[in-house]
Amino acid sequence: MANLLKDVTLNDSQPKTLLLKKHIEYIAAYGTNKDEYEYCMTEYLRMSGMYWGLTAMSLMNSLAQMDRQQVVSFLKQCVDDSGGISASVGHDPHLLYTLSAVQIACLLDCVDVLPVDKLVSYVVSLQQPDGSFVGDKWGEVDSRFSFCAVNCLSLLGRLDAIDVEKAVEFVLSCRNFDGGFGSRPGSESHAGLIYCSVGFLSITGKLESIDGDLLGWWLSERQLPSGGLNGRPEKLPDVCYSWWVLASLTMLGRLHWVHKQSLQQFILACQDAETGGFSDRPGDMPDPFHTLFGVAALSLLGNTELAQVNPTYCMPQSVIDRLGLRPQQLVV
């Protein structure tokens, strides 16, 4: 029978060291030409894009190169009357972008520019009777939004504003027989959703509810012969899963369950040696999303050229320490 395993092949022409200077230049220049097609077409996720870029620069010890005042001005313009925050000026508020805005404000130490009380009330209003969260007024329920809610509130020191016990019940109801988590009860396990659920339980101090060996096995099985990680069985590897899987394993105390050297080789091969930035797979176009998660994964793997990243929050450990947060991690 033919080998149907989906994977990529690495070659000797691909980068094998971290092109740090190139990545700093790539992020610093991204979006400076606001007439570019790519910039215009990504307006709907602008706030998250700013979080990706600013966090990547912070992990590369270059946050000072970014225009702080311009970012602060943008944050203020995206605040809705409800207290929620939108992806860009004139867009509807959403929990995803509210979290990104809070993360940016924490990175820049400017939380005071946000209407914190109204923002907290907005997040609280999105919790449903079963403990789940909707993303916005349109009512979509997803375990990602549970993570966004507790992440946002914990960064603001206001986690007690929601019904944490009911929120935990909902997330645990999304757990599957394989140890993984889906977006809702009965939905397929997926590495991105597992990260959100494990991160949620890390913030709420309930990681002991997880079968670490079973989930750790599922996560470590995501590594392919190329060294890269996929998000679920029979899918191609992708740099972003280097973060979702590694961060989850780190919170579970099982980072050593993947082959670090081959994973690092895969991540480095996804760098664009000409423009800088990381792509999903070797040879594809780079973007800020994959650049952040490539850099963050390399930080988790111990790259000393980068600042230490916190696996629960995907923010510099120095920021989490400044905020006095102590998310839970299991010790094996």
C-alpha positions as CSV (number, residue, x, y, z in Angstrom):
1,M,0.0,0.0,0.0
2,A,1.3,3.5,-0.8
3,N,2.5,5.7,2.0
4,L,-0.3,8.3,2.4
5,L,1.4,10.2,5.2
6,K,1.2,14.0,4.5
7,D,4.4,15.8,5.1
8,V,7.0,18.1,3.6
9,T,10.6,17.5,2.6
10,L,13.4,19.7,3.9
11,N,16.5,20.4,1.9
12,D,20.0,21.8,2.4
13,S,19.1,25.2,0.8
14,Q,16.7,26.1,3.6
15,P,17.8,28.3,6.5
16,K,19.3,26.5,9.5
17,T,20.0,29.4,11.8
18,L,17.7,32.1,13.2
19,L,17.7,35.1,10.8
20,L,16.9,37.5,13.7
21,K,17.8,40.8,12.0
22,K,15.7,39.9,8.9
23,H,12.6,39.1,11.1
24,I,12.9,42.4,13.0
25,E,13.1,44.3,9.7
26,Y,10.2,42.4,8.3
27,I,7.9,43.1,11.3
28,A,9.0,46.8,11.6
29,A,8.2,47.4,7.9
30,Y,5.0,45.4,7.8
31,G,2.0,47.7,7.2
32,T,4.0,50.8,6.5
33,N,2.5,50.9,3.0
34,K,-1.2,51.1,3.7
35,D,-2.0,50.9,0.0
36,E,-0.7,47.4,-0.4
37,Y,-3.3,44.8,-1.3
38,E,-2.4,42.5,1.6
39,Y,-2.7,45.3,4.1
40,C,-6.1,46.4,2.8
41,M,-7.5,42.8,2.8
42,T,-6.5,42.1,6.4
43,E,-8.4,45.1,7.9
44,Y,-10.9,42.6,9.5
45,L,-8.2,41.2,11.8
46,R,-6.0,44.3,12.3
47,M,-6.0,44.3,16.1
48,S,-4.8,40.7,16.2
49,G,-2.2,41.5,13.6
50,M,-0.9,44.2,15.8
51,Y,-0.7,41.8,18.7
52,W,1.2,39.3,16.6
53,G,3.7,41.8,15.4
54,L,4.2,43.6,18.7
55,T,4.6,40.3,20.6
56,A,7.1,39.0,18.0
57,M,9.1,42.2,18.3
58,S,9.1,42.0,22.1
59,L,10.3,38.4,22.0
60,M,13.1,39.6,19.6
61,N,13.9,42.3,22.2
62,S,13.0,45.0,19.6
63,L,9.7,46.4,20.8
64,A,11.2,49.9,21.2
65,Q,11.4,50.1,17.4
66,M,7.6,50.2,17.1
67,D,5.6,53.5,17.2
68,R,4.0,53.3,20.7
69,Q,1.9,56.4,20.3
70,Q,0.5,55.3,17.0
71,V,-0.6,52.0,18.6
72,V,-2.2,53.6,21.6
73,S,-4.1,55.9,19.3
74,F,-5.4,53.0,17.3
75,L,-6.5,51.2,20.5
76,K,-8.5,54.1,21.6
77,Q,-10.3,54.4,18.2
78,C,-11.4,50.8,18.3
79,V,-13.2,50.9,21.6
80,D,-16.9,50.4,21.2
81,D,-19.6,52.0,23.4
82,S,-20.3,48.6,24.8
83,G,-16.8,48.4,26.2
84,G,-15.8,45.7,23.7
85,I,-13.0,46.3,21.1
86,S,-13.1,45.8,17.4
87,A,-10.6,44.6,14.9
88,S,-10.4,48.0,13.2
89,V,-12.0,51.4,13.2
90,G,-15.7,51.1,12.3
91,H,-15.9,47.3,12.8
92,D,-18.1,45.5,15.4
93,P,-16.5,44.6,18.7
94,H,-15.6,40.9,19.3
95,L,-14.1,39.0,22.2
96,L,-11.1,37.9,20.1
97,Y,-10.1,41.5,19.3
98,T,-10.9,42.6,22.9
99,L,-8.3,40.1,24.1
100,S,-5.7,41.3,21.5
101,A,-6.2,44.9,22.6
102,V,-5.7,44.0,26.3
103,Q,-2.6,42.0,25.4
104,I,-1.2,45.0,23.4
105,A,-2.0,47.3,26.3
106,C,-0.2,45.0,28.7
107,L,2.8,44.7,26.4
108,L,3.1,48.5,26.2
109,D,2.1,49.1,29.9
110,C,-0.8,51.3,28.9
111,V,-3.9,49.5,30.2
112,D,-5.0,52.9,31.6
113,V,-6.0,54.0,28.0
114,L,-8.8,51.3,28.0
115,P,-12.2,51.6,29.7
116,V,-11.4,48.7,32.0
117,D,-14.7,48.6,33.9
118,K,-16.8,48.7,30.7
119,L,-14.6,46.2,29.0
120,V,-15.0,43.8,31.9
121,S,-18.8,44.2,31.8
122,Y,-18.7,43.5,28.0
123,V,-16.8,40.2,28.6
124,V,-19.1,39.3,31.5
125,S,-22.2,39.9,29.2
126,L,-20.9,37.2,26.8
127,Q,-21.1,34.4,29.3
128,Q,-24.0,32.0,28.8
129,P,-26.0,30.1,31.4
130,D,-24.1,26.8,30.7
131,G,-20.8,28.7,31.4
132,S,-19.7,29.0,27.7
133,F,-18.9,32.3,26.0
134,V,-20.2,33.7,22.7
135,G,-17.7,35.8,20.7
136,D,-20.0,38.7,20.1
137,K,-23.7,39.7,19.8
138,W,-24.3,37.2,17.0
139,G,-24.1,34.3,19.5
140,E,-21.4,31.9,18.2
141,V,-20.3,29.5,21.0
142,D,-16.7,28.2,20.9
143,S,-14.2,27.0,23.5
144,R,-11.7,29.5,22.1
145,F,-13.9,32.3,23.4
146,S,-13.8,30.7,26.9
147,F,-10.0,31.0,26.7
148,C,-10.2,34.6,25.4
149,A,-12.5,35.6,28.2
150,V,-10.4,34.2,31.1
151,N,-7.2,35.3,29.4
152,C,-8.5,38.9,29.1
153,L,-9.9,39.1,32.6
154,S,-6.9,37.6,34.3
155,L,-4.6,40.1,32.5
156,L,-6.8,42.8,34.0
157,G,-6.9,41.2,37.4
158,R,-10.7,40.7,37.2
159,L,-11.2,37.0,36.7
160,D,-13.6,36.9,39.6
161,A,-16.1,38.9,37.5
162,I,-17.4,35.8,35.8
163,D,-18.8,32.5,37.0
164,V,-15.5,30.6,36.8
165,E,-16.9,27.3,38.0
166,K,-19.5,27.2,35.3
167,A,-16.9,28.2,32.7
168,V,-14.7,25.3,33.8
169,E,-17.6,22.9,33.5
170,F,-18.3,23.9,29.9
171,V,-14.6,23.6,28.8
172,L,-14.3,20.2,30.4
173,S,-17.5,19.1,28.5
174,C,-15.6,19.7,25.3
175,R,-13.1,17.0,26.1
176,N,-13.0,13.9,23.9
177,F,-12.2,10.2,24.4
178,D,-8.7,10.8,22.9
179,G,-7.9,13.3,25.6
180,G,-8.2,16.3,23.3
181,F,-10.7,19.1,23.2
182,G,-13.0,20.4,20.5
183,S,-14.8,23.7,20.0
184,R,-18.0,22.4,21.5
185,P,-19.1,19.1,23.2
186,G,-18.7,16.3,20.6
187,S,-16.5,18.3,18.2
188,E,-13.3,16.9,16.8
189,S,-10.0,17.3,18.8
190,H,-7.7,19.9,17.3
191,A,-4.4,21.2,18.5
192,G,-5.4,24.9,18.4
193,L,-8.5,24.2,20.5
194,I,-6.5,22.0,22.8
195,Y,-4.1,24.9,23.4
196,C,-7.1,27.2,24.2
197,S,-8.6,24.6,26.6
198,V,-5.3,23.8,28.3
199,G,-4.5,27.5,28.6
200,F,-8.0,28.1,30.0
201,L,-7.4,25.4,32.7
202,S,-3.9,26.8,33.4
203,I,-5.3,30.2,34.1
204,T,-8.2,28.9,36.2
205,G,-5.9,26.5,38.1
206,K,-7.7,23.3,37.0
207,L,-5.0,21.5,35.0
208,E,-5.3,18.5,37.3
209,S,-8.7,17.8,35.5
210,I,-6.7,16.7,32.5
211,D,-5.3,13.2,31.8
212,G,-1.8,14.5,31.0
213,D,-0.5,11.2,29.7
214,L,-3.4,10.7,27.3
215,L,-3.4,14.2,26.0
216,G,0.4,14.4,25.9
217,W,0.4,11.2,23.8
218,W,-2.1,12.8,21.3
219,L,-0.1,16.0,21.1
220,S,3.3,14.2,20.6
221,E,1.7,12.1,17.9
222,R,1.4,15.3,15.9
223,Q,5.1,15.3,15.0
224,L,5.9,14.1,11.5
225,P,9.1,12.7,10.0
226,S,10.1,16.3,8.8
227,G,10.1,17.3,12.5
228,G,7.1,19.6,12.0
229,L,3.8,19.4,13.9
230,N,0.3,19.2,12.5
231,G,-3.0,20.2,14.1
232,R,-4.7,16.8,13.7
233,P,-4.1,13.5,12.0
234,E,-3.5,13.3,8.3
235,K,-2.8,17.0,7.9
236,L,0.4,18.8,6.7
237,P,2.8,20.3,9.3
238,D,2.4,24.0,10.0
239,V,4.6,26.4,12.0
240,C,1.7,27.7,14.0
241,Y,1.2,24.2,15.5
242,S,4.7,24.4,16.7
243,W,3.3,26.9,19.2
244,W,-0.1,25.3,19.9
245,V,1.3,21.8,20.5
246,L,4.6,22.9,22.3
247,A,2.8,25.4,24.6
248,S,0.2,22.7,25.5
249,L,2.9,20.2,26.2
250,T,4.9,22.7,28.3
251,M,1.8,23.5,30.4
252,L,1.3,19.7,30.9
253,G,5.0,19.3,31.9
254,R,5.7,17.1,28.8
255,L,7.7,19.3,26.5
256,H,10.3,16.5,26.3
257,W,7.8,14.3,24.5
258,V,8.6,15.8,21.1
259,H,12.0,15.6,19.3
260,K,13.2,19.2,19.8
261,Q,16.1,19.2,17.4
262,S,14.1,18.1,14.4
263,L,11.2,20.4,15.2
264,Q,13.6,23.3,15.5
265,Q,15.1,22.4,12.1
266,F,11.6,22.4,10.6
267,I,10.8,25.9,12.1
268,L,14.0,27.4,10.9
269,A,13.4,26.0,7.4
270,C,10.2,28.0,7.2
271,Q,12.0,31.4,7.4
272,D,12.2,33.6,4.3
273,A,15.9,34.3,3.8
274,E,15.2,37.3,1.5
275,T,12.4,39.2,3.1
276,G,12.4,37.8,6.7
277,G,9.4,36.4,8.4
278,F,8.1,32.8,8.8
279,S,5.6,31.0,6.6
280,D,3.4,28.0,7.4
281,R,5.7,25.6,5.5
282,P,9.1,26.0,3.7
283,G,8.8,28.0,0.5
284,D,5.5,29.6,1.2
285,M,4.9,33.4,1.7
286,P,5.7,34.7,5.2
287,D,3.2,36.6,7.4
288,P,3.1,38.1,10.9
289,F,0.9,35.3,12.3
290,H,3.4,32.5,11.5
291,T,6.3,34.8,12.3
292,L,5.0,35.3,15.9
293,F,4.4,31.6,16.4
294,G,7.7,30.5,14.8
295,V,9.6,32.9,17.1
296,A,7.5,31.9,20.2
297,A,8.0,28.2,19.5
298,L,11.8,28.7,19.2
299,S,11.7,30.6,22.5
300,L,10.0,27.6,24.1
301,L,12.7,25.4,22.7
302,G,15.3,27.5,24.5
303,N,16.7,29.8,21.8
304,T,18.9,32.2,23.8
305,E,18.7,35.0,21.2
306,L,15.0,35.4,22.1
307,A,13.2,36.6,25.3
308,Q,11.5,33.9,27.3
309,V,7.8,33.4,26.3
310,N,5.0,32.3,28.7
311,P,3.3,29.2,27.3
312,T,-0.1,30.1,28.7
313,Y,-0.4,33.7,27.5
314,C,1.9,33.7,24.5
315,M,3.5,36.9,25.9
316,P,6.9,37.6,27.2
317,Q,7.5,36.1,30.6
318,S,8.7,39.5,31.8
319,V,5.3,41.0,31.2
320,I,3.5,38.1,33.0
321,D,5.9,38.6,35.9
322,R,5.2,42.3,36.0
323,L,1.5,41.6,36.2
324,G,2.1,39.2,39.1
325,L,0.3,36.3,37.3
326,R,1.1,32.7,38.1
327,P,-0.6,30.4,35.6
328,Q,-0.6,26.7,36.6
329,Q,1.8,24.2,35.0
330,L,1.9,20.5,35.8
331,V,5.1,18.9,37.0
332,V,5.8,15.3,35.9
